[in-house]
């Protein structure tokens, strides 16, 4: 496990990101939580108020020899809209901002490069507003947020918001999926 790296990403509701990255080859663990604010040990209710400065994030432990950080970023940018400031769909507030919290200079560089490439490709109608900032202390979200989609696939938000992102990942990134147990 010494070869595992940590990545922390914010792209709207953490349930969406968690559900996708749990299916990605090379990802060993995914935890939902909070990062980027000033409040120590924030609660979900506090983060939702928008007053803590924290973003909803997922923190991944992944094997870069199996899935390079660039692949993680390509999936990240494909499953959320990095052009909407402090918003993903109906989820509005700074806690839903698009952010790459980098853990190394290599991650910072990779994020800057892929953002530059995406902007040059004109694949987005507006400029990318994703923050690329140093990782700070990660606060794990409450237990009921962990593995949320797996435990609640028929919950309306999961059916209408999370499931389409998981389906998009499965279609667009089939080669990056973990083998399906049979």
C-alpha positions in Angstrom: 0.0 0.0 0.0 3.0 2.3 0.1 2.5 3.1 -3.6 -1.0 4.6 -3.0 -1.5 8.3 -3.5 -4.2 10.5 -2.1 -6.4 12.8 -4.3 -9.1 15.2 -2.9 -11.7 16.6 -5.3 -14.7 18.8 -5.0 -17.3 18.7 -7.7 -20.8 19.3 -6.2 -22.5 16.8 -4.0 -20.0 14.2 -2.7 -22.4 11.4 -3.2 -22.0 11.8 -7.0 -18.2 11.7 -7.0 -18.1 8.9 -4.4 -20.3 6.7 -6.5 -18.3 7.1 -9.6 -14.8 6.7 -8.1 -15.9 3.6 -6.2 -16.2 1.9 -9.6 -12.8 3.1 -10.9 -10.0 0.7 -11.4 -7.0 1.4 -9.1 -9.1 3.3 -6.5 -8.7 1.5 -3.2 -10.9 3.7 -1.1 -13.2 6.7 -1.3 -14.4 8.8 1.6 -16.8 11.7 1.5 -15.9 14.7 3.6 -15.1 18.4 3.8 -12.0 20.5 3.0 -11.0 24.0 2.3 -12.7 25.9 5.1 -11.9 27.4 8.5 -14.2 25.5 10.8 -12.6 22.6 12.8 -14.5 19.3 12.5 -17.5 20.8 10.6 -20.8 19.0 10.5 -22.9 18.5 7.3 -25.4 21.1 8.6 -22.6 23.6 9.1 -21.1 23.0 5.7 -24.6 23.3 4.1 -25.0 26.7 5.7 -22.2 28.0 3.4 -20.5 29.7 6.3 -17.7 27.3 7.0 -15.8 27.8 3.7 -15.6 24.0 3.3 -16.4 22.2 0.1 -18.0 18.8 -0.1 -15.2 16.6 -1.3 -14.2 13.0 -1.8 -10.8 11.8 -0.8 -9.4 8.9 -2.8 -6.6 6.5 -2.1 -5.5 5.2 -5.5 -2.7 3.3 -7.1 -1.0 5.5 -9.7 0.6 2.5 -11.3 -2.9 1.2 -12.2 -4.7 4.5 -12.7 -2.6 7.6 -13.1 -3.7 10.8 -11.5 -4.4 12.2 -15.0 -7.1 9.5 -15.5 -8.6 10.4 -12.2 -8.8 14.0 -13.4 -10.2 13.1 -16.8 -13.1 11.3 -15.0 -13.5 14.1 -12.6 -13.9 16.7 -15.3 -16.3 14.5 -17.3 -18.8 13.9 -14.5 -19.3 17.5 -13.3 -19.6 21.0 -14.8 -16.3 22.8 -14.0 -17.7 26.0 -15.5 -20.3 26.8 -13.0 -19.1 28.8 -10.0 -20.3 27.5 -6.7 -23.0 25.3 -8.3 -23.7 21.9 -9.7 -27.2 21.6 -11.0 -29.7 22.6 -8.3 -26.9 22.4 -5.6 -25.9 26.0 -5.0 -23.3 27.4 -2.6 -19.5 27.5 -2.1 -19.7 24.0 -0.6 -20.5 22.7 -4.1 -17.6 24.5 -5.8 -15.3 22.7 -8.3 -11.9 22.1 -6.8 -8.8 20.1 -7.0 -7.0 20.0 -3.6 -3.6 18.9 -4.7 -1.3 16.8 -2.4 1.9 17.3 -4.5 3.5 19.6 -7.1 2.9 16.8 -9.6 -0.8 16.8 -8.9 -0.9 20.6 -9.1 0.9 20.5 -12.5 -1.3 17.7 -13.8 -4.5 19.7 -12.8 -3.2 22.9 -14.5 -2.3 21.0 -17.6 -5.6 19.3 -18.0 -7.5 22.5 -17.4 -5.4 24.2 -20.0 -6.1 21.4 -22.5 -9.8 21.5 -21.8 -10.0 25.2 -22.3 -8.0 24.9 -25.6 -10.4 22.2 -26.8 -13.4 24.5 -26.6 -15.4 21.6 -25.2 -17.0 23.9 -22.6 -19.1 26.9 -23.5 -17.7 29.0 -20.6 -14.3 29.3 -18.9 -13.4 26.6 -16.4 -13.6 27.9 -12.8 -12.1 24.9 -11.0 -9.9 25.9 -8.1 -6.5 24.3 -7.9 -5.4 24.8 -4.3 -3.2 23.0 -1.8 -4.9 20.3 0.2 -5.7 21.2 3.8 -7.1 19.1 6.6 -9.7 16.6 5.5 -12.7 16.1 7.7 -14.6 12.9 7.1 -18.3 13.3 6.7 -20.8 11.7 9.0 -21.2 7.9 8.6 -24.6 8.1 6.9 -22.9 10.0 3.9 -20.4 7.2 3.3 -21.3 4.7 0.5 -24.5 6.7 0.2 -25.4 5.7 -3.4 -24.7 2.0 -2.8 -27.0 2.0 0.2 -29.7 4.3 -1.3 -29.9 3.8 -5.1 -33.6 4.4 -5.2 -33.6 7.6 -3.2 -34.9 10.3 -5.6 -31.7 12.4 -5.6 -29.7 9.2 -6.3 -32.0 8.1 -9.1 -32.1 11.5 -10.9 -28.7 13.0 -10.2 -26.2 10.3 -9.1 -27.2 7.5 -11.3 -26.8 9.4 -14.6 -23.2 10.3 -13.6 -22.4 6.7 -12.8 -24.0 5.6 -16.1 -21.9 8.2 -18.0 -18.7 6.9 -16.3 -19.6 3.4 -17.3 -20.2 4.3 -20.9 -17.4 6.8 -21.5 -14.7 5.2 -19.3 -15.4 1.5 -19.6 -11.7 0.7 -19.7 -11.2 2.4 -16.3 -13.9 0.4 -14.5 -13.1 -2.2 -11.9 -13.9 -5.7 -13.1 -17.6 -6.5 -12.4 -17.9 -9.4 -9.9 -19.7 -12.3 -11.4 
